[in-house]
Amino acid sequence: MVGVGGAPPDAGPGGTGSGGDGGGPVGGTGGTGGSPQNCPASDCASASTAFGASCMNTVQCACTWCSCDLIACANDPGCTAIVGCALANGCTAINPGCFTSGGPCVSVVTAYQGSLNAAIKLNDCTTANHCPNRCGGAM
């Protein structure tokens, strides 16, 4: 709807999410950024046992920001193995040093290739939210 003279028509505020909704003839307001995933906290807490006590800093961060991805990974033994190897070795963003020939996680990824996408999805979320990338330590 385009206003003709006077004040622009009331189209309401911009939306949340990516980009926002249109407003008056000049355009709407921008959208807001992302928010934490919203899976049940109890499911997230039980999923945390899959990664062990030394990974609690990482798991707590993942429960806050990436709960759905963490739960999905914890319920997939291959994903748990890949992420566990990456955390044990301080691998980040699919670090080529960890996942290429001679790297400490090559055999795990080879054995669980079907779980690699779930591991990457969890890694992308935890990396974007600055979660620790090594068990027992800081980022």
VOMAR-65958 format. One record per atom (N, C-alpha, C): residue in one letter; x, y, z. Coordinates in steps of 0.001 Angstrom, whole numbers, padded with zeros to 6 digits, always signed. Layout:
! VOMAR-65958
aXYZ...
***
This chain:
! VOMAR-65958
m+000845-001166+000000m+000000+000000+000000m+000893+001233+000000v+000662+002179-000857v+001469+003390-000956v+000612+004577-000538g+001130+005398+000364g+000401+006588+000802g+000475+007691-000245v-000556+008462-000358v-000565+009583-001288v-000706+010845-000458g+000390+011546-000270g+000372+012762+000548g+000082+012434+002001g+000377+013303+002898g+000093+013123+004318g+000948+012024+004919a+000484+011507+006015a+001239+010480+006734a+001086+009138+006029p+002124+008300+006113p+002018+006976+005493p+000969+006148+006209p+000366+005194+005517p-000643+004338+006140p-000018+003502+007246d-000808+003118+008207d-000310+002328+009328d-000199+000868+008909a+001023+000408+008701a+001236-000984+008321a+001804-001780+009488g+001953-001172+010633g+002456-001878+011811g+003971-001909+011835p+004509-002382+012916p+005969-002428+013071p+006575-003570+012265g+007882-003532+012104g+008589-004620+011450g+008526-005877+012292g+008725-006987+011675g+008648-008257+012386g+009984-008671+012960t+009986-009781+013642t+011239-010330+014137t+011691-011430+013192g+012936-011749+013254g+013474-012782+012385g+014391-012152+011363s+014431-012721+010191s+015365-012209+009198s+014714-011115+008379g+015181-009920+008543g+014782-008820+007688g+013616-007991+008142g+012645-008525+008810g+011495-007752+009263g+010441-007634+008176d+009291-007098+008545d+008186-006906+007619d+008163-005474+007120g+007460-005254+006024g+007362-003916+005456g+006536-002997+006333g+006881-001749+006349g+006120-000746+007102g+005403+000135+006104g+005555+001438+006202g+004941+002395+005284g+005688+002428+003964p+005496+003514+003185p+006103+003585+001862p+007627+003661+001896v+008214+003983+003047v+009669+004063+003132v+010266+002699+003457g+009495+001794+003987g+009987+000471+004337g+009804+000203+005807g+009900-001032+006184g+009693-001418+007571g+010970-001334+008377t+010867-001677+009630t+012043-001739+010486t+012678-003104+010323g+013962-003188+010571g+014687-004439+010423g+014274-005461+011461g+014529-006701+011180g+014212-007769+012112g+015245-007861+013217t+014960-008690+014197t+015897-008900+015285t+016718-010148+015010g+017794-010323+015747g+018667-011473+015577g+018035-012755+016089g+018802-013823+016054g+018298-015115+016474g+018148-015207+017976s+017525-016267+018423s+017356-016505+019834s+017709-017954+020121p+017870-018299+021400p+018234-019679+021728p+017196-020665+021216q+017668-021877+020892q+016751-022936+020516q+015917-023288+021738n+014731-023789+021550n+013825-023997+022668n+013376-025448+022773c+014284-026333+023163c+013927-027720+023432c+013850-027888+024951p+013121-028888+025443p+012944-029057+026889p+014265-029134+027652a+014360-028347+028725a+015580-028311+029530a+015905-029679+030112s+014893-030439+030468s+015141-031764+031041s+015796-032679+030014d+015380-032574+028749d+016002-033367+027691d+017450-032947+027496c+017699-031656+027582c+019054-031142+027411c+019947-031623+028555a+019431-031576+029775a+020216-032015+030930a+020584-033488+030814s+019644-034321+030371s+019953-035740+030236s+020913-035980+029072a+020831-035157+028050a+021746-035295+026911a+023175-034972+027306s+023339-034135+028311s+024681-033702+028703s+025539-034862+029187t+024939-035934+029674t+025722-037065+030155t+026482-037755+029024a+026040-037583+027803a+026705-038220+026663a+028118-037689+026437f+028404-036490+026949f+029708-035873+026699f+030621-035863+027916g+030165-036332+029059g+031004-036476+030234g+031158-035211+031062a+031572-035397+032309a+031679-034306+033281a+032724-033268+032878s+033771-033672+032195s+034821-032704+031842s+034358-031714+030774c+033219-031988+030146c+032702-031117+029092c+031572-030216+029570m+031383-030076+030867m+030213-029364+031377m+030144-027908+030915n+031271-027194+030795n+031221-025802+030316n+030662-025740+028896t+031114-026637+028058t+030637-026686+026682t+029165-027091+026644v+028811-028110+027412v+027442-028612+027417v+026473-027567+027961q+026854-026863+029019q+025972-025824+029571q+025734-024725+028544c+026760-024322+027832c+026607-023318+026780c+025715-023864+025666a+025963-025106+025254a+025149-025721+024201a+023697-025872+024646c+023462-026184+025921c+022085-026288+026421c+021382-024934+026354t+022119-023872+026573t+021527-022539+026529t+021190-022124+025107w+022113-022320+024174w+021961-021777+022818w+021595-022797+021757c+021936-024055+021973c+021837-025062+020917c+021153-026330+021414s+020169-026186+022286s+019596-027341+022972s+019063-028405+022013c+018371-028011+020974c+017802-028999+020041c+018911-029759+019307d+019949-029040+018874d+021076-029693+018192d+021837-030609+019146l+021990-030177+020406l+022690-030994+021399l+021916-032282+021673i+020612-032179+021845i+019779-033355+022115i+019834-034325+020935a+019716-033801+019722a+019777-034655+018534a+021113-035380+018453c+022193-034662+018716c+023525-035262+018650c+023712-036310+019751a+023270-035991+020961a+023435-036918+022083a+022681-038221+021865n+021630-038174+021061n+020855-039381+020763n+021381-040137+019546d+022487-039688+018983d+023103-040309+017807d+024528-040709+018194p+024783-042000+018403p+026124-042420+018848p+027259-041950+017929g+026998-041870+016634g+028030-041398+015708g+028331-039923+015913c+027297-039127+016081c+027477-037699+016322c+028217-037479+017631t+027822-038235+018656t+028485-038122+019956t+029972-038463+019825a+030289-039489+019055a+031691-039881+018868a+032477-038797+018134i+031890-038222+017079i+032576-037178+016306i+032788-035932+017162v+031732-035467+017814v+031842-034263+018645v+032763-034527+019833g+032670-035710+020428g+033557-036048+021542g+035021-036008+021131c+035329-036523+019964c+036707-036480+019458c+037148-035039+019223a+036264-034250+018613a+036593-032852+018342a+036839-032084+019637l+035990-032295+020637l+036161-031605+021921l+037422-032057+022641a+037710-033341+022588a+038908-033863+023259a+040190-033317+022637n+040122-032973+021346n+041318-032517+020635n+041318-031025+020324g+040319-030287+020801g+040265-028844+020578g+040030-028460+019133c+039345-029312+018388c+039060-029030+016984c+037969-027973+016883t+038096-027069+015945t+037075-026043+015753t+036691-025962+014293a+035404-025684+014062a+034879-025454+012712a+035426-026446+011695i+035406-027699+012071i+035926-028770+011218i+037334-028422+010738n+038193-028222+011726n+039604-027897+011524n+040259-028980+010663p+040805-028608+009520p+041413-029618+008647p+042488-030444+009337g+043171-029877+010309g+044197-030625+011027g+043639-031788+011820c+042388-031721+012197c+041757-032795+012967c+041102-033841+012084f+040651-033423+010924f+039797-034295+010120f+040404-034716+008788t+041657-034377+008532t+042318-034811+007300t+043302-035928+007629s+043902-036471+006638s+044806-037609+006782s+045789-037395+007931g+045813-038352+008831g+046715-038283+009971g+046156-037538+011168g+045020-036865+011008g+044402-036129+012109g+043777-037067+013131p+043608-036590+014353p+043120-037462+015419p+041671-037935+015279c+040881-037298+014430c+039455-037666+014326c+039071-038274+012986v+040047-038545+012124v+039754-039094+010794v+039034-040431+010881s+039512-041332+011714s+038904-042657+011783s+037479-042590+012340v+037226-041652+013261v+035883-041508+013835v+034916-041000+012766v+035331-039989+012006v+034478-039439+010947v+034235-040490+009870t+035253-041247+009534t+035109-042296+008526t+034105-043353+008991a+034182-043721+010249a+033282-044744+010788a+031838-044259+010906y+031654-042951+011112y+030313-042405+011362y+029938-041307+010371q+030234-041498+009103q+029941-040470+008099q+028476-040060+008075g+027566-040978+008353g+026146-040671+008357g+025738-039695+009450s+026598-039510+010438s+026312-038607+011561s+027030-037270+011429l+027802-037106+010371l+028623-035906+010230l+027792-034624+010149n+026664-034643+009438n+025854-033423+009328n+025325-032962+010674a+024910-033898+011533a+024426-033528+012873a+025556-032927+013698a+026761-033481+013564a+027918-032956+014295a+028273-031547+013805i+028214-031351+012499i+028517-030024+011931i+027466-029016+012383k+026210-029418+012396k+025145-028502+012817k+025350-028057+014266l+025671-028994+015151l+025941-028641+016550l+027181-027764+016639n+028223-028098+015903n+029451-027296+015906n+029175-025872+015434d+028403-025729+014365d+028106-024394+013845d+027385-023545+014890c+026431-024157+015587c+025677-023417+016596c+026566-023043+017781t+027352-023993+018288t+028200-023689+019449t+029294-022694+019091t+029814-022767+017879t+030829-021806+017444t+030221-020410+017332a+029038-020309+016743a+028370-019010+016585a+028051-018373+017931n+027876-019201+018959n+027535-018690+020282n+028713-018703+021250h+029918-018880+020710h+031171-018779+021468h+031255-019748+022642c+030744-020958+022444c+030854-021986+023477c+032293-022512+023499p+032767-022982+024648p+034126-023553+024716p+034259-024709+023721n+035420-024819+023098n+035595-025857+022080n+036512-026983+022536r+036807-027030+023826r+037627-028119+024354r+037082-028491+025728c+036956-029778+025952c+036474-030222+027262c+037495-029893+028338g+036996-029422+029459g+037870-029116+030589g+038610-027812+030441g+038326-027026+029401g+039055-025785+029215g+038213-024707+028596a+038814-023571+028387a+038122-022435+027779a+038297-022498+026278m+037706-021514+025603m+037754-021470+024148m+039143-021370+023629
***
